[in-house]
Amino acid sequence: MKRRTVRWLAALLRVAEGLDRSHDQLVQSTRVVRNAVGIVIRVQTRGEAQLEIWAARRRADMLIKLLERPVRVAVDGDPRGA
């Protein structure tokens, strides 16, 4: 049970670390939305946070494995949804 908890926390921490990649605190908030396809982590930023979004996407692999479904990181307000 403890190992499972540590795996989940590590997966979440990897994504969170990516969202503060530049250490400039550009991400104001996040929310997680489940849809028919998978999970979307919606991110609200102040200013350009391309590095943070890129890093979070790259670090979502462990979370994808644990959830057994796709995980997307998307910026709120982006008309493309990503």
mmCIF file of the N, C-alpha and C atoms, coordinates in Angstrom:
data_MODEL
# 
_entry.id   MODEL 
# 
loop_
_atom_site.group_PDB 
_atom_site.id 
_atom_site.type_symbol 
_atom_site.label_atom_id 
_atom_site.label_alt_id 
_atom_site.label_comp_id 
_atom_site.label_asym_id 
_atom_site.label_entity_id 
_atom_site.label_seq_id 
_atom_site.pdbx_PDB_ins_code 
_atom_site.Cartn_x 
_atom_site.Cartn_y 
_atom_site.Cartn_z 
_atom_site.occupancy 
_atom_site.B_iso_or_equiv 
_atom_site.pdbx_formal_charge 
_atom_site.auth_seq_id 
_atom_site.auth_comp_id 
_atom_site.auth_asym_id 
_atom_site.auth_atom_id 
_atom_site.pdbx_PDB_model_num 
ATOM 1   N N  . MET A 1 1  ? 0.812   -1.191 0.000   1.00 0.00 ? 1  MET A N  1 
ATOM 2   C CA . MET A 1 1  ? 0.000   0.000  0.000   1.00 0.00 ? 1  MET A CA 1 
ATOM 3   C C  . MET A 1 1  ? 0.861   1.263  0.000   1.00 0.00 ? 1  MET A C  1 
ATOM 4   N N  . LYS A 1 2  ? 1.922   1.275  0.814   1.00 0.00 ? 2  LYS A N  1 
ATOM 5   C CA . LYS A 1 2  ? 2.795   2.443  0.884   1.00 0.00 ? 2  LYS A CA 1 
ATOM 6   C C  . LYS A 1 2  ? 3.530   2.681  -0.431  1.00 0.00 ? 2  LYS A C  1 
ATOM 7   N N  . ARG A 1 3  ? 3.949   1.617  -1.080  1.00 0.00 ? 3  ARG A N  1 
ATOM 8   C CA . ARG A 1 3  ? 4.642   1.759  -2.366  1.00 0.00 ? 3  ARG A CA 1 
ATOM 9   C C  . ARG A 1 3  ? 3.725   2.362  -3.411  1.00 0.00 ? 3  ARG A C  1 
ATOM 10  N N  . ARG A 1 4  ? 2.496   1.919  -3.407  1.00 0.00 ? 4  ARG A N  1 
ATOM 11  C CA . ARG A 1 4  ? 1.514   2.446  -4.360  1.00 0.00 ? 4  ARG A CA 1 
ATOM 12  C C  . ARG A 1 4  ? 1.315   3.945  -4.131  1.00 0.00 ? 4  ARG A C  1 
ATOM 13  N N  . THR A 1 5  ? 1.192   4.338  -2.881  1.00 0.00 ? 5  THR A N  1 
ATOM 14  C CA . THR A 1 5  ? 1.025   5.757  -2.539  1.00 0.00 ? 5  THR A CA 1 
ATOM 15  C C  . THR A 1 5  ? 2.235   6.562  -2.986  1.00 0.00 ? 5  THR A C  1 
ATOM 16  N N  . VAL A 1 6  ? 3.412   6.031  -2.751  1.00 0.00 ? 6  VAL A N  1 
ATOM 17  C CA . VAL A 1 6  ? 4.642   6.727  -3.151  1.00 0.00 ? 6  VAL A CA 1 
ATOM 18  C C  . VAL A 1 6  ? 4.709   6.873  -4.667  1.00 0.00 ? 6  VAL A C  1 
ATOM 19  N N  . ARG A 1 7  ? 4.310   5.833  -5.403  1.00 0.00 ? 7  ARG A N  1 
ATOM 20  C CA . ARG A 1 7  ? 4.297   5.918  -6.877  1.00 0.00 ? 7  ARG A CA 1 
ATOM 21  C C  . ARG A 1 7  ? 3.361   7.024  -7.351  1.00 0.00 ? 7  ARG A C  1 
ATOM 22  N N  . TRP A 1 8  ? 2.154   7.100  -6.769  1.00 0.00 ? 8  TRP A N  1 
ATOM 23  C CA . TRP A 1 8  ? 1.191   8.141  -7.153  1.00 0.00 ? 8  TRP A CA 1 
ATOM 24  C C  . TRP A 1 8  ? 1.724   9.529  -6.819  1.00 0.00 ? 8  TRP A C  1 
ATOM 25  N N  . LEU A 1 9  ? 2.273   9.676  -5.626  1.00 0.00 ? 9  LEU A N  1 
ATOM 26  C CA . LEU A 1 9  ? 2.806   10.984 -5.236  1.00 0.00 ? 9  LEU A CA 1 
ATOM 27  C C  . LEU A 1 9  ? 3.992   11.384 -6.115  1.00 0.00 ? 9  LEU A C  1 
ATOM 28  N N  . ALA A 1 10 ? 4.830   10.424 -6.451  1.00 0.00 ? 10 ALA A N  1 
ATOM 29  C CA . ALA A 1 10 ? 5.972   10.704 -7.325  1.00 0.00 ? 10 ALA A CA 1 
ATOM 30  C C  . ALA A 1 10 ? 5.499   11.139 -8.709  1.00 0.00 ? 10 ALA A C  1 
ATOM 31  N N  . ALA A 1 11 ? 4.474   10.484 -9.235  1.00 0.00 ? 11 ALA A N  1 
ATOM 32  C CA . ALA A 1 11 ? 3.940   10.839 -10.555 1.00 0.00 ? 11 ALA A CA 1 
ATOM 33  C C  . ALA A 1 11 ? 3.387   12.257 -10.548 1.00 0.00 ? 11 ALA A C  1 
ATOM 34  N N  . LEU A 1 12 ? 2.658   12.597 -9.500  1.00 0.00 ? 12 LEU A N  1 
ATOM 35  C CA . LEU A 1 12 ? 2.103   13.954 -9.390  1.00 0.00 ? 12 LEU A CA 1 
ATOM 36  C C  . LEU A 1 12 ? 3.206   14.990 -9.206  1.00 0.00 ? 12 LEU A C  1 
ATOM 37  N N  . LEU A 1 13 ? 4.195   14.655 -8.403  1.00 0.00 ? 13 LEU A N  1 
ATOM 38  C CA . LEU A 1 13 ? 5.295   15.577 -8.164  1.00 0.00 ? 13 LEU A CA 1 
ATOM 39  C C  . LEU A 1 13 ? 6.098   15.841 -9.433  1.00 0.00 ? 13 LEU A C  1 
ATOM 40  N N  . ARG A 1 14 ? 6.270   14.823 -10.265 1.00 0.00 ? 14 ARG A N  1 
ATOM 41  C CA . ARG A 1 14 ? 6.995   15.011 -11.530 1.00 0.00 ? 14 ARG A CA 1 
ATOM 42  C C  . ARG A 1 14 ? 6.288   16.042 -12.412 1.00 0.00 ? 14 ARG A C  1 
ATOM 43  N N  . VAL A 1 15 ? 4.968   15.950 -12.511 1.00 0.00 ? 15 VAL A N  1 
ATOM 44  C CA . VAL A 1 15 ? 4.218   16.914 -13.327 1.00 0.00 ? 15 VAL A CA 1 
ATOM 45  C C  . VAL A 1 15 ? 4.292   18.299 -12.685 1.00 0.00 ? 15 VAL A C  1 
ATOM 46  N N  . ALA A 1 16 ? 4.126   18.360 -11.360 1.00 0.00 ? 16 ALA A N  1 
ATOM 47  C CA . ALA A 1 16 ? 4.185   19.646 -10.655 1.00 0.00 ? 16 ALA A CA 1 
ATOM 48  C C  . ALA A 1 16 ? 5.553   20.304 -10.822 1.00 0.00 ? 16 ALA A C  1 
ATOM 49  N N  . GLU A 1 17 ? 6.586   19.502 -10.748 1.00 0.00 ? 17 GLU A N  1 
ATOM 50  C CA . GLU A 1 17 ? 7.935   20.037 -10.934 1.00 0.00 ? 17 GLU A CA 1 
ATOM 51  C C  . GLU A 1 17 ? 8.100   20.616 -12.344 1.00 0.00 ? 17 GLU A C  1 
ATOM 52  N N  . GLY A 1 18 ? 7.546   19.928 -13.320 1.00 0.00 ? 18 GLY A N  1 
ATOM 53  C CA . GLY A 1 18 ? 7.591   20.439 -14.680 1.00 0.00 ? 18 GLY A CA 1 
ATOM 54  C C  . GLY A 1 18 ? 6.865   21.770 -14.819 1.00 0.00 ? 18 GLY A C  1 
ATOM 55  N N  . LEU A 1 19 ? 5.763   21.914 -14.095 1.00 0.00 ? 19 LEU A N  1 
ATOM 56  C CA . LEU A 1 19 ? 4.979   23.151 -14.168 1.00 0.00 ? 19 LEU A CA 1 
ATOM 57  C C  . LEU A 1 19 ? 5.667   24.332 -13.486 1.00 0.00 ? 19 LEU A C  1 
ATOM 58  N N  . ASP A 1 20 ? 6.761   24.080 -12.780 1.00 0.00 ? 20 ASP A N  1 
ATOM 59  C CA . ASP A 1 20 ? 7.559   25.180 -12.214 1.00 0.00 ? 20 ASP A CA 1 
ATOM 60  C C  . ASP A 1 20 ? 9.005   25.076 -12.682 1.00 0.00 ? 20 ASP A C  1 
ATOM 61  N N  . ARG A 1 21 ? 9.172   24.643 -13.907 1.00 0.00 ? 21 ARG A N  1 
ATOM 62  C CA . ARG A 1 21 ? 10.495  24.370 -14.473 1.00 0.00 ? 21 ARG A CA 1 
ATOM 63  C C  . ARG A 1 21 ? 11.435  25.567 -14.392 1.00 0.00 ? 21 ARG A C  1 
ATOM 64  N N  . SER A 1 22 ? 10.941  26.757 -14.701 1.00 0.00 ? 22 SER A N  1 
ATOM 65  C CA . SER A 1 22 ? 11.801  27.941 -14.701 1.00 0.00 ? 22 SER A CA 1 
ATOM 66  C C  . SER A 1 22 ? 11.924  28.572 -13.316 1.00 0.00 ? 22 SER A C  1 
ATOM 67  N N  . HIS A 1 23 ? 11.158  28.093 -12.360 1.00 0.00 ? 23 HIS A N  1 
ATOM 68  C CA . HIS A 1 23 ? 11.128  28.627 -10.990 1.00 0.00 ? 23 HIS A CA 1 
ATOM 69  C C  . HIS A 1 23 ? 10.675  30.080 -10.947 1.00 0.00 ? 23 HIS A C  1 
ATOM 70  N N  . ASP A 1 24 ? 9.895   30.503 -11.953 1.00 0.00 ? 24 ASP A N  1 
ATOM 71  C CA . ASP A 1 24 ? 9.349   31.861 -12.006 1.00 0.00 ? 24 ASP A CA 1 
ATOM 72  C C  . ASP A 1 24 ? 7.896   31.915 -11.564 1.00 0.00 ? 24 ASP A C  1 
ATOM 73  N N  . GLN A 1 25 ? 7.343   30.807 -11.126 1.00 0.00 ? 25 GLN A N  1 
ATOM 74  C CA . GLN A 1 25 ? 5.963   30.705 -10.646 1.00 0.00 ? 25 GLN A CA 1 
ATOM 75  C C  . GLN A 1 25 ? 4.971   31.275 -11.666 1.00 0.00 ? 25 GLN A C  1 
ATOM 76  N N  . LEU A 1 26 ? 5.094   30.847 -12.905 1.00 0.00 ? 26 LEU A N  1 
ATOM 77  C CA . LEU A 1 26 ? 4.227   31.323 -13.978 1.00 0.00 ? 26 LEU A CA 1 
ATOM 78  C C  . LEU A 1 26 ? 2.858   30.653 -13.977 1.00 0.00 ? 26 LEU A C  1 
ATOM 79  N N  . VAL A 1 27 ? 2.747   29.484 -13.366 1.00 0.00 ? 27 VAL A N  1 
ATOM 80  C CA . VAL A 1 27 ? 1.471   28.764 -13.314 1.00 0.00 ? 27 VAL A CA 1 
ATOM 81  C C  . VAL A 1 27 ? 0.681   29.267 -12.116 1.00 0.00 ? 27 VAL A C  1 
ATOM 82  N N  . GLN A 1 28 ? -0.503  29.816 -12.405 1.00 0.00 ? 28 GLN A N  1 
ATOM 83  C CA . GLN A 1 28 ? -1.356  30.349 -11.339 1.00 0.00 ? 28 GLN A CA 1 
ATOM 84  C C  . GLN A 1 28 ? -2.250  29.277 -10.735 1.00 0.00 ? 28 GLN A C  1 
ATOM 85  N N  . SER A 1 29 ? -2.783  28.402 -11.583 1.00 0.00 ? 29 SER A N  1 
ATOM 86  C CA . SER A 1 29 ? -3.678  27.372 -11.071 1.00 0.00 ? 29 SER A CA 1 
ATOM 87  C C  . SER A 1 29 ? -3.737  26.201 -12.044 1.00 0.00 ? 29 SER A C  1 
ATOM 88  N N  . THR A 1 30 ? -4.194  25.081 -11.514 1.00 0.00 ? 30 THR A N  1 
ATOM 89  C CA . THR A 1 30 ? -4.407  23.891 -12.336 1.00 0.00 ? 30 THR A CA 1 
ATOM 90  C C  . THR A 1 30 ? -5.744  23.272 -11.937 1.00 0.00 ? 30 THR A C  1 
ATOM 91  N N  . ARG A 1 31 ? -6.326  22.564 -12.871 1.00 0.00 ? 31 ARG A N  1 
ATOM 92  C CA . ARG A 1 31 ? -7.499  21.753 -12.563 1.00 0.00 ? 31 ARG A CA 1 
ATOM 93  C C  . ARG A 1 31 ? -7.449  20.533 -13.461 1.00 0.00 ? 31 ARG A C  1 
ATOM 94  N N  . VAL A 1 32 ? -7.961  19.449 -12.962 1.00 0.00 ? 32 VAL A N  1 
ATOM 95  C CA . VAL A 1 32 ? -7.932  18.192 -13.693 1.00 0.00 ? 32 VAL A CA 1 
ATOM 96  C C  . VAL A 1 32 ? -9.339  17.876 -14.164 1.00 0.00 ? 32 VAL A C  1 
ATOM 97  N N  . VAL A 1 33 ? -9.449  17.566 -15.450 1.00 0.00 ? 33 VAL A N  1 
ATOM 98  C CA . VAL A 1 33 ? -10.739 17.256 -16.059 1.00 0.00 ? 33 VAL A CA 1 
ATOM 99  C C  . VAL A 1 33 ? -10.643 15.871 -16.686 1.00 0.00 ? 33 VAL A C  1 
ATOM 100 N N  . ARG A 1 34 ? -11.607 15.029 -16.367 1.00 0.00 ? 34 ARG A N  1 
ATOM 101 C CA . ARG A 1 34 ? -11.672 13.702 -16.982 1.00 0.00 ? 34 ARG A CA 1 
ATOM 102 C C  . ARG A 1 34 ? -12.712 13.754 -18.093 1.00 0.00 ? 34 ARG A C  1 
ATOM 103 N N  . ASN A 1 35 ? -12.345 13.233 -19.249 1.00 0.00 ? 35 ASN A N  1 
ATOM 104 C CA . ASN A 1 35 ? -13.302 13.152 -20.351 1.00 0.00 ? 35 ASN A CA 1 
ATOM 105 C C  . ASN A 1 35 ? -13.290 11.734 -20.916 1.00 0.00 ? 35 ASN A C  1 
ATOM 106 N N  . ALA A 1 36 ? -14.006 11.515 -21.983 1.00 0.00 ? 36 ALA A N  1 
ATOM 107 C CA . ALA A 1 36 ? -14.127 10.170 -22.557 1.00 0.00 ? 36 ALA A CA 1 
ATOM 108 C C  . ALA A 1 36 ? -12.786 9.635  -23.071 1.00 0.00 ? 36 ALA A C  1 
ATOM 109 N N  . VAL A 1 37 ? -11.897 10.532 -23.449 1.00 0.00 ? 37 VAL A N  1 
ATOM 110 C CA . VAL A 1 37 ? -10.615 10.125 -24.021 1.00 0.00 ? 37 VAL A CA 1 
ATOM 111 C C  . VAL A 1 37 ? -9.567  9.871  -22.949 1.00 0.00 ? 37 VAL A C  1 
ATOM 112 N N  . GLY A 1 38 ? -9.555  10.682 -21.913 1.00 0.00 ? 38 GLY A N  1 
ATOM 113 C CA . GLY A 1 38 ? -8.537  10.548 -20.880 1.00 0.00 ? 38 GLY A CA 1 
ATOM 114 C C  . GLY A 1 38 ? -8.623  11.663 -19.864 1.00 0.00 ? 38 GLY A C  1 
ATOM 115 N N  . ILE A 1 39 ? -7.472  12.134 -19.438 1.00 0.00 ? 39 ILE A N  1 
ATOM 116 C CA . ILE A 1 39 ? -7.358  13.172 -18.416 1.00 0.00 ? 39 ILE A CA 1 
ATOM 117 C C  . ILE A 1 39 ? -6.719  14.403 -19.046 1.00 0.00 ? 39 ILE A C  1 
ATOM 118 N N  . VAL A 1 40 ? -7.258  15.572 -18.721 1.00 0.00 ? 40 VAL A N  1 
ATOM 119 C CA . VAL A 1 40 ? -6.670  16.829 -19.168 1.00 0.00 ? 40 VAL A CA 1 
ATOM 120 C C  . VAL A 1 40 ? -6.306  17.635 -17.927 1.00 0.00 ? 40 VAL A C  1 
ATOM 121 N N  . ILE A 1 41 ? -5.054  18.053 -17.836 1.00 0.00 ? 41 ILE A N  1 
ATOM 122 C CA . ILE A 1 41 ? -4.620  18.961 -16.777 1.00 0.00 ? 41 ILE A CA 1 
ATOM 123 C C  . ILE A 1 41 ? -4.673  20.360 -17.371 1.00 0.00 ? 41 ILE A C  1 
ATOM 124 N N  . ARG A 1 42 ? -5.680  21.133 -16.952 1.00 0.00 ? 42 ARG A N  1 
ATOM 125 C CA . ARG A 1 42 ? -5.878  22.496 -17.453 1.00 0.00 ? 42 ARG A CA 1 
ATOM 126 C C  . ARG A 1 42 ? -5.040  23.443 -16.599 1.00 0.00 ? 42 ARG A C  1 
ATOM 127 N N  . VAL A 1 43 ? -4.239  24.267 -17.245 1.00 0.00 ? 43 VAL A N  1 
ATOM 128 C CA . VAL A 1 43 ? -3.302  25.136 -16.548 1.00 0.00 ? 43 VAL A CA 1 
ATOM 129 C C  . VAL A 1 43 ? -3.612  26.590 -16.893 1.00 0.00 ? 43 VAL A C  1 
ATOM 130 N N  . GLN A 1 44 ? -3.713  27.418 -15.866 1.00 0.00 ? 44 GLN A N  1 
ATOM 131 C CA . GLN A 1 44 ? -3.862  28.855 -16.076 1.00 0.00 ? 44 GLN A CA 1 
ATOM 132 C C  . GLN A 1 44 ? -2.525  29.493 -15.726 1.00 0.00 ? 44 GLN A C  1 
ATOM 133 N N  . THR A 1 45 ? -2.009  30.306 -16.625 1.00 0.00 ? 45 THR A N  1 
ATOM 134 C CA . THR A 1 45 ? -0.681  30.884 -16.439 1.00 0.00 ? 45 THR A CA 1 
ATOM 135 C C  . THR A 1 45 ? -0.746  32.405 -16.444 1.00 0.00 ? 45 THR A C  1 
ATOM 136 N N  . ARG A 1 46 ? 0.318   32.988 -15.950 1.00 0.00 ? 46 ARG A N  1 
ATOM 137 C CA . ARG A 1 46 ? 0.490   34.435 -16.101 1.00 0.00 ? 46 ARG A CA 1 
ATOM 138 C C  . ARG A 1 46 ? 1.728   34.614 -16.976 1.00 0.00 ? 46 ARG A C  1 
ATOM 139 N N  . GLY A 1 47 ? 1.504   35.107 -18.157 1.00 0.00 ? 47 GLY A N  1 
ATOM 140 C CA . GLY A 1 47 ? 2.613   35.261 -19.091 1.00 0.00 ? 47 GLY A CA 1 
ATOM 141 C C  . GLY A 1 47 ? 2.890   33.973 -19.857 1.00 0.00 ? 47 GLY A C  1 
ATOM 142 N N  . GLU A 1 48 ? 4.006   33.989 -20.555 1.00 0.00 ? 48 GLU A N  1 
ATOM 143 C CA . GLU A 1 48 ? 4.412   32.847 -21.366 1.00 0.00 ? 48 GLU A CA 1 
ATOM 144 C C  . GLU A 1 48 ? 4.975   31.747 -20.480 1.00 0.00 ? 48 GLU A C  1 
ATOM 145 N N  . ALA A 1 49 ? 4.404   30.575 -20.583 1.00 0.00 ? 49 ALA A N  1 
ATOM 146 C CA . ALA A 1 49 ? 4.848   29.444 -19.773 1.00 0.00 ? 49 ALA A CA 1 
ATOM 147 C C  . ALA A 1 49 ? 5.105   28.231 -20.656 1.00 0.00 ? 49 ALA A C  1 
ATOM 148 N N  . GLN A 1 50 ? 5.637   28.468 -21.836 1.00 0.00 ? 50 GLN A N  1 
ATOM 149 C CA . GLN A 1 50 ? 5.863   27.376 -22.780 1.00 0.00 ? 50 GLN A CA 1 
ATOM 150 C C  . GLN A 1 50 ? 6.821   26.331 -22.233 1.00 0.00 ? 50 GLN A C  1 
ATOM 151 N N  . LEU A 1 51 ? 7.860   26.763 -21.537 1.00 0.00 ? 51 LEU A N  1 
ATOM 152 C CA . LEU A 1 51 ? 8.824   25.822 -20.965 1.00 0.00 ? 51 LEU A CA 1 
ATOM 153 C C  . LEU A 1 51 ? 8.144   24.933 -19.922 1.00 0.00 ? 51 LEU A C  1 
ATOM 154 N N  . GLU A 1 52 ? 7.302   25.528 -19.099 1.00 0.00 ? 52 GLU A N  1 
ATOM 155 C CA . GLU A 1 52 ? 6.610   24.777 -18.058 1.00 0.00 ? 52 GLU A CA 1 
ATOM 156 C C  . GLU A 1 52 ? 5.651   23.747 -18.650 1.00 0.00 ? 52 GLU A C  1 
ATOM 157 N N  . ILE A 1 53 ? 4.904   24.154 -19.672 1.00 0.00 ? 53 ILE A N  1 
ATOM 158 C CA . ILE A 1 53 ? 3.955   23.240 -20.321 1.00 0.00 ? 53 ILE A CA 1 
ATOM 159 C C  . ILE A 1 53 ? 4.712   22.095 -20.979 1.00 0.00 ? 53 ILE A C  1 
ATOM 160 N N  . TRP A 1 54 ? 5.771   22.414 -21.682 1.00 0.00 ? 54 TRP A N  1 
ATOM 161 C CA . TRP A 1 54 ? 6.604   21.389 -22.327 1.00 0.00 ? 54 TRP A CA 1 
ATOM 162 C C  . TRP A 1 54 ? 7.138   20.401 -21.293 1.00 0.00 ? 54 TRP A C  1 
ATOM 163 N N  . ALA A 1 55 ? 7.679   20.921 -20.189 1.00 0.00 ? 55 ALA A N  1 
ATOM 164 C CA . ALA A 1 55 ? 8.264   20.060 -19.164 1.00 0.00 ? 55 ALA A CA 1 
ATOM 165 C C  . ALA A 1 55 ? 7.202   19.176 -18.504 1.00 0.00 ? 55 ALA A C  1 
ATOM 166 N N  . ALA A 1 56 ? 6.034   19.732 -18.223 1.00 0.00 ? 56 ALA A N  1 
ATOM 167 C CA . ALA A 1 56 ? 4.966   18.935 -17.608 1.00 0.00 ? 56 ALA A CA 1 
ATOM 168 C C  . ALA A 1 56 ? 4.521   17.820 -18.543 1.00 0.00 ? 56 ALA A C  1 
ATOM 169 N N  . ARG A 1 57 ? 4.415   18.116 -19.821 1.00 0.00 ? 57 ARG A N  1 
ATOM 170 C CA . ARG A 1 57 ? 4.033   17.079 -20.796 1.00 0.00 ? 57 ARG A CA 1 
ATOM 171 C C  . ARG A 1 57 ? 5.067   15.969 -20.837 1.00 0.00 ? 57 ARG A C  1 
ATOM 172 N N  . ARG A 1 58 ? 6.328   16.327 -20.797 1.00 0.00 ? 58 ARG A N  1 
ATOM 173 C CA . ARG A 1 58 ? 7.402   15.331 -20.844 1.00 0.00 ? 58 ARG A CA 1 
ATOM 174 C C  . ARG A 1 58 ? 7.436   14.472 -19.583 1.00 0.00 ? 58 ARG A C  1 
ATOM 175 N N  . ARG A 1 59 ? 6.960   15.013 -18.471 1.00 0.00 ? 59 ARG A N  1 
ATOM 176 C CA . ARG A 1 59 ? 7.035   14.298 -17.196 1.00 0.00 ? 59 ARG A CA 1 
ATOM 177 C C  . ARG A 1 59 ? 5.736   13.595 -16.820 1.00 0.00 ? 59 ARG A C  1 
ATOM 178 N N  . ALA A 1 60 ? 4.785   13.567 -17.714 1.00 0.00 ? 60 ALA A N  1 
ATOM 179 C CA . ALA A 1 60 ? 3.491   12.933 -17.421 1.00 0.00 ? 60 ALA A CA 1 
ATOM 180 C C  . ALA A 1 60 ? 3.511   11.429 -17.653 1.00 0.00 ? 60 ALA A C  1 
ATOM 181 N N  . ASP A 1 61 ? 4.621   10.880 -18.102 1.00 0.00 ? 61 ASP A N  1 
ATOM 182 C CA . ASP A 1 61 ? 4.682   9.466  -18.462 1.00 0.00 ? 61 ASP A CA 1 
ATOM 183 C C  . ASP A 1 61 ? 4.309   8.528  -17.320 1.00 0.00 ? 61 ASP A C  1 
ATOM 184 N N  . MET A 1 62 ? 4.787   8.790  -16.128 1.00 0.00 ? 62 MET A N  1 
ATOM 185 C CA . MET A 1 62 ? 4.482   7.928  -14.989 1.00 0.00 ? 62 MET A CA 1 
ATOM 186 C C  . MET A 1 62 ? 2.993   8.012  -14.624 1.00 0.00 ? 62 MET A C  1 
ATOM 187 N N  . LEU A 1 63 ? 2.435   9.204  -14.730 1.00 0.00 ? 63 LEU A N  1 
ATOM 188 C CA . LEU A 1 63 ? 1.013   9.387  -14.451 1.00 0.00 ? 63 LEU A CA 1 
ATOM 189 C C  . LEU A 1 63 ? 0.158   8.650  -15.487 1.00 0.00 ? 63 LEU A C  1 
ATOM 190 N N  . ILE A 1 64 ? 0.571   8.699  -16.736 1.00 0.00 ? 64 ILE A N  1 
ATOM 191 C CA . ILE A 1 64 ? -0.132  7.981  -17.803 1.00 0.00 ? 64 ILE A CA 1 
ATOM 192 C C  . ILE A 1 64 ? -0.134  6.479  -17.514 1.00 0.00 ? 64 ILE A C  1 
ATOM 193 N N  . LYS A 1 65 ? 1.007   5.981  -17.088 1.00 0.00 ? 65 LYS A N  1 
ATOM 194 C CA . LYS A 1 65 ? 1.116   4.555  -16.788 1.00 0.00 ? 65 LYS A CA 1 
ATOM 195 C C  . LYS A 1 65 ? 0.208   4.152  -15.623 1.00 0.00 ? 65 LYS A C  1 
ATOM 196 N N  . LEU A 1 66 ? 0.181   4.963  -14.579 1.00 0.00 ? 66 LEU A N  1 
ATOM 197 C CA . LEU A 1 66 ? -0.654  4.652  -13.413 1.00 0.00 ? 66 LEU A CA 1 
ATOM 198 C C  . LEU A 1 66 ? -2.147  4.764  -13.719 1.00 0.00 ? 66 LEU A C  1 
ATOM 199 N N  . LEU A 1 67 ? -2.517  5.760  -14.503 1.00 0.00 ? 67 LEU A N  1 
ATOM 200 C CA . LEU A 1 67 ? -3.931  5.968  -14.827 1.00 0.00 ? 67 LEU A CA 1 
ATOM 201 C C  . LEU A 1 67 ? -4.426  5.031  -15.927 1.00 0.00 ? 67 LEU A C  1 
ATOM 202 N N  . GLU A 1 68 ? -3.484  4.509  -16.716 1.00 0.00 ? 68 GLU A N  1 
ATOM 203 C CA . GLU A 1 68 ? -3.806  3.651  -17.850 1.00 0.00 ? 68 GLU A CA 1 
ATOM 204 C C  . GLU A 1 68 ? -4.745  4.346  -18.836 1.00 0.00 ? 68 GLU A C  1 
ATOM 205 N N  . ARG A 1 69 ? -4.483  5.616  -19.051 1.00 0.00 ? 69 ARG A N  1 
ATOM 206 C CA . ARG A 1 69 ? -5.230  6.406  -20.034 1.00 0.00 ? 69 ARG A CA 1 
ATOM 207 C C  . ARG A 1 69 ? -4.398  7.636  -20.393 1.00 0.00 ? 69 ARG A C  1 
ATOM 208 N N  . PRO A 1 70 ? -4.681  8.268  -21.516 1.00 0.00 ? 70 PRO A N  1 
ATOM 209 C CA . PRO A 1 70 ? -3.904  9.440  -21.928 1.00 0.00 ? 70 PRO A CA 1 
ATOM 210 C C  . PRO A 1 70 ? -4.051  10.609 -20.950 1.00 0.00 ? 70 PRO A C  1 
ATOM 211 N N  . VAL A 1 71 ? -2.978  11.357 -20.811 1.00 0.00 ? 71 VAL A N  1 
ATOM 212 C CA . VAL A 1 71 ? -2.982  12.576 -20.005 1.00 0.00 ? 71 VAL A CA 1 
ATOM 213 C C  . VAL A 1 71 ? -2.458  13.703 -20.884 1.00 0.00 ? 71 VAL A C  1 
ATOM 214 N N  . ARG A 1 72 ? -3.236  14.783 -20.974 1.00 0.00 ? 72 ARG A N  1 
ATOM 215 C CA . ARG A 1 72 ? -2.821  15.979 -21.731 1.00 0.00 ? 72 ARG A CA 1 
ATOM 216 C C  . ARG A 1 72 ? -2.647  17.140 -20.775 1.00 0.00 ? 72 ARG A C  1 
ATOM 217 N N  . VAL A 1 73 ? -1.691  17.986 -21.060 1.00 0.00 ? 73 VAL A N  1 
ATOM 218 C CA . VAL A 1 73 ? -1.515  19.245 -20.326 1.00 0.00 ? 73 VAL A CA 1 
ATOM 219 C C  . VAL A 1 73 ? -1.895  20.346 -21.309 1.00 0.00 ? 73 VAL A C  1 
ATOM 220 N N  . ALA A 1 74 ? -2.899  21.147 -20.940 1.00 0.00 ? 74 ALA A N  1 
ATOM 221 C CA . ALA A 1 74 ? -3.416  22.167 -21.831 1.00 0.00 ? 74 ALA A CA 1 
ATOM 222 C C  . ALA A 1 74 ? -3.509  23.498 -21.098 1.00 0.00 ? 74 ALA A C  1 
ATOM 223 N N  . VAL A 1 75 ? -3.300  24.573 -21.830 1.00 0.00 ? 75 VAL A N  1 
ATOM 224 C CA . VAL A 1 75 ? -3.362  25.907 -21.261 1.00 0.00 ? 75 VAL A CA 1 
ATOM 225 C C  . VAL A 1 75 ? -4.786  26.443 -21.415 1.00 0.00 ? 75 VAL A C  1 
ATOM 226 N N  . ASP A 1 76 ? -5.382  26.899 -20.321 1.00 0.00 ? 76 ASP A N  1 
ATOM 227 C CA . ASP A 1 76 ? -6.705  27.519 -20.398 1.00 0.00 ? 76 ASP A CA 1 
ATOM 228 C C  . ASP A 1 76 ? -6.624  28.739 -21.300 1.00 0.00 ? 76 ASP A C  1 
ATOM 229 N N  . GLY A 1 77 ? -7.614  28.890 -22.133 1.00 0.00 ? 77 GLY A N  1 
ATOM 230 C CA . GLY A 1 77 ? -7.646  30.031 -23.048 1.00 0.00 ? 77 GLY A CA 1 
ATOM 231 C C  . GLY A 1 77 ? -6.979  29.766 -24.382 1.00 0.00 ? 77 GLY A C  1 
ATOM 232 N N  . ASP A 1 78 ? -6.289  28.642 -24.514 1.00 0.00 ? 78 ASP A N  1 
ATOM 233 C CA . ASP A 1 78 ? -5.667  28.285 -25.796 1.00 0.00 ? 78 ASP A CA 1 
ATOM 234 C C  . ASP A 1 78 ? -6.751  27.690 -26.679 1.00 0.00 ? 78 ASP A C  1 
ATOM 235 N N  . PRO A 1 79 ? -7.066  28.332 -27.805 1.00 0.00 ? 79 PRO A N  1 
ATOM 236 C CA . PRO A 1 79 ? -8.139  27.823 -28.657 1.00 0.00 ? 79 PRO A CA 1 
ATOM 237 C C  . PRO A 1 79 ? -7.890  26.429 -29.212 1.00 0.00 ? 79 PRO A C  1 
ATOM 238 N N  . ARG A 1 80 ? -6.635  25.999 -29.260 1.00 0.00 ? 80 ARG A N  1 
ATOM 239 C CA . ARG A 1 80 ? -6.301  24.657 -29.739 1.00 0.00 ? 80 ARG A CA 1 
ATOM 240 C C  . ARG A 1 80 ? -6.518  23.616 -28.656 1.00 0.00 ? 80 ARG A C  1 
ATOM 241 N N  . GLY A 1 81 ? -6.694  24.046 -27.391 1.00 0.00 ? 81 GLY A N  1 
ATOM 242 C CA . GLY A 1 81 ? -6.906  23.109 -26.306 1.00 0.00 ? 81 GLY A CA 1 
ATOM 243 C C  . GLY A 1 81 ? -5.638  22.447 -25.813 1.00 0.00 ? 81 GLY A C  1 
ATOM 244 N N  . ALA A 1 82 ? -4.529  22.845 -26.340 1.00 0.00 ? 82 ALA A N  1 
ATOM 245 C CA . ALA A 1 82 ? -3.238  22.275 -25.918 1.00 0.00 ? 82 ALA A CA 1 
ATOM 246 C C  . ALA A 1 82 ? -2.267  23.382 -25.837 1.00 0.00 ? 82 ALA A C  1 
# 
